């Protein structure tokens, strides 16, 4: 099972940072999980369970998530979020300040296999950020897009002089995301789960995989076609 995926998506850093400047004028709250970090780790919500920017909790499985008023002022962020054709739960900006550290920990249930996934898009970062997942150091550059299995042990240190800010989006797995993950090497066979879709959804997934035209996509097309 993959611990992470770097997607082929790349977002416009200038537009991301321009809209970040709007967000930085707002009041950010300290992260609620205070036992897992040292220093200053702050957040503001673009989508939350209550629709308030100050509500920074990531609660899986609740049905009240809605966009905050702040997101209405961020058209580029909204276009990035809307480009993901799946239901979303919490969407936040997370800021790790210079000299701060998120200690090694695991977020149980936060992985694709269990139906929920977390996307990280670095908005402002630098080479002195040390981001480790299962003891492997990852280099997440501005504008890149990542899925990370946060049920694995992970930690982050900001050893530089600039705040690190990521757009963090929690999504719910569906057929569209399955096709995207498959095209980036996700091994569904290792889940020991055979996902069954209705005929229309199955055909939509196959069409998307055909458009991607990769070896991995063709292998998944064969499996999906056999299940028709």
WOBEL-V825807 format. One record per residue. PSI is psi in whole degrees, 0 to 359 (NA if undefined). NEAR is the number of other ideal C-beta (glycine too) atoms within 10 Angstrom. Layout:
psi->PSI near->NEAR
psi->PSI near->NEAR
//
This chain:
psi->134 near->12
psi->137 near->15
psi->340 near->18
psi->160 near->18
psi->130 near->20
psi->113 near->15
psi->162 near->15
psi->347 near->11
psi->142 near->15
psi->126 near->12
psi->158 near->19
psi->110 near->12
psi->321 near->15
psi->317 near->10
psi->321 near->17
psi->314 near->21
psi->330 near->15
psi->319 near->12
psi->333 near->22
psi->323 near->17
psi->328 near->9
psi->316 near->12
psi->326 near->21
psi->346 near->15
psi->351 near->6
psi->173 near->13
psi->123 near->8
psi->147 near->20
psi->153 near->13
psi->143 near->12
psi->141 near->18
psi->337 near->11
psi->69 near->14
psi->341 near->9
psi->345 near->6
psi->6 near->16
psi->162 near->18
psi->141 near->12
psi->225 near->13
psi->114 near->16
psi->114 near->22
psi->164 near->18
psi->156 near->22
psi->143 near->22
psi->140 near->26
psi->342 near->25
psi->132 near->21
psi->170 near->24
psi->335 near->18
psi->351 near->14
psi->8 near->15
psi->143 near->13
psi->328 near->23
psi->349 near->14
psi->98 near->19
psi->15 near->21
psi->144 near->14
psi->92 near->20
psi->115 near->13
psi->143 near->13
psi->359 near->9
psi->157 near->11
psi->8 near->7
psi->8 near->9
psi->136 near->19
psi->158 near->11
psi->148 near->17
psi->165 near->22
psi->330 near->10
psi->320 near->19
psi->329 near->20
psi->340 near->10
psi->3 near->14
psi->75 near->23
psi->327 near->11
psi->315 near->14
psi->316 near->25
psi->322 near->16
psi->323 near->12
psi->312 near->21
psi->315 near->20
psi->340 near->9
psi->345 near->9
psi->110 near->16
psi->65 near->14
psi->164 near->16
psi->142 near->13
psi->148 near->17
psi->240 near->20
psi->137 near->23
psi->122 near->23
psi->160 near->24
psi->129 near->27
psi->127 near->20
psi->121 near->23
psi->116 near->24
psi->160 near->14
psi->138 near->15
psi->2 near->13
psi->159 near->19
psi->132 near->17
psi->117 near->20
psi->158 near->13
psi->127 near->12
psi->173 near->14
psi->143 near->15
psi->93 near->17
psi->137 near->9
psi->352 near->13
psi->69 near->19
psi->159 near->21
psi->323 near->23
psi->327 near->17
psi->8 near->14
psi->354 near->13
psi->143 near->20
psi->155 near->22
psi->126 near->20
psi->134 near->24
psi->129 near->20
psi->107 near->24
psi->126 near->23
psi->318 near->23
psi->118 near->18
psi->184 near->22
psi->173 near->16
psi->347 near->9
psi->8 near->13
psi->126 near->20
psi->107 near->15
psi->116 near->24
psi->138 near->15
psi->122 near->18
psi->43 near->12
psi->2 near->11
psi->130 near->11
psi->131 near->9
psi->145 near->17
psi->105 near->12
psi->107 near->20
psi->157 near->13
psi->132 near->18
psi->352 near->18
psi->174 near->18
psi->127 near->20
psi->141 near->20
psi->136 near->23
psi->136 near->25
psi->95 near->22
psi->4 near->21
psi->348 near->18
psi->154 near->18
psi->130 near->13
psi->158 near->24
psi->157 near->16
psi->135 near->22
psi->135 near->19
psi->98 near->25
psi->9 near->13
psi->196 near->15
psi->8 near->9
psi->143 near->13
psi->141 near->17
psi->127 near->24
psi->128 near->26
psi->144 near->23
psi->123 near->24
psi->119 near->17
psi->126 near->23
psi->122 near->20
psi->166 near->22
psi->129 near->14
psi->140 near->17
psi->188 near->16
psi->320 near->21
psi->315 near->15
psi->326 near->21
psi->316 near->22
psi->321 near->24
psi->313 near->23
psi->320 near->21
psi->319 near->23
psi->343 near->21
psi->19 near->17
psi->8 near->11
psi->132 near->20
psi->99 near->11
psi->332 near->17
psi->328 near->9
psi->346 near->10
psi->340 near->13
psi->33 near->7
psi->130 near->9
psi->109 near->9
psi->130 near->16
psi->128 near->8
psi->159 near->17
psi->164 near->9
psi->319 near->8
psi->314 near->9
psi->319 near->16
psi->315 near->17
psi->323 near->15
psi->319 near->16
psi->315 near->24
psi->318 near->20
psi->319 near->11
psi->320 near->19
psi->322 near->23
psi->323 near->12
psi->324 near->10
psi->323 near->17
psi->53 near->10
psi->165 near->13
psi->317 near->9
psi->318 near->16
psi->318 near->21
psi->324 near->12
psi->320 near->14
psi->325 near->22
psi->317 near->20
psi->318 near->11
psi->316 near->13
psi->323 near->21
psi->325 near->11
psi->334 near->7
psi->2 near->10
psi->NA near->9
//
